[in-house]
Amino acid sequence: MQASPKFQTLETPRERHPVRVLLLEDDRVSAEIFGAYLRRIPWADAQLSTAGTLAEALALLSRGSFDLVVADLNLPDSRGAATVARLAASCTSAPSRKPTCSGWCALR
């Protein structure tokens, strides 16, 4: 008889760390589901900003910084690689300004 595998349990974090997330998603239900999952991360004090179009996301990026950008690639005003290219261009560092994004995730 094989022994049951031992699983390590993680302690509940004592402090939560702020994480600024920009979600680019035009489907309201999907955005709500994403937000619900994000709130369940025990170590993260997630600060979620949402945008329904690429134009809205670019405006948010121009006004603030984010730790993570999660993007739907099928939007009313942009599709696929063009969306990623525009987001990446807005997050690159220039001599006069610091980078606005430190992480990426793209959704189909």
Number of C-alpha atoms within 10 A of each C-alpha: 3 4 5 6 6 6 6 6 6 6 7 9 10 8 10 13 12 12 16 20 22 23 22 27 25 19 12 12 10 12 17 13 10 15 18 11 9 17 14 11 11 15 15 16 16 18 15 17 15 21 20 19 19 24 16 13 21 17 12 16 18 12 8 10 17 20 15 18 24 17 27 23 20 17 17 12 10 16 14 15 12 11 21 19 11 14 20 15 11 18 21 13 13 9 6 6 8 11 14 20 22 13 12 15 11 15 11 8
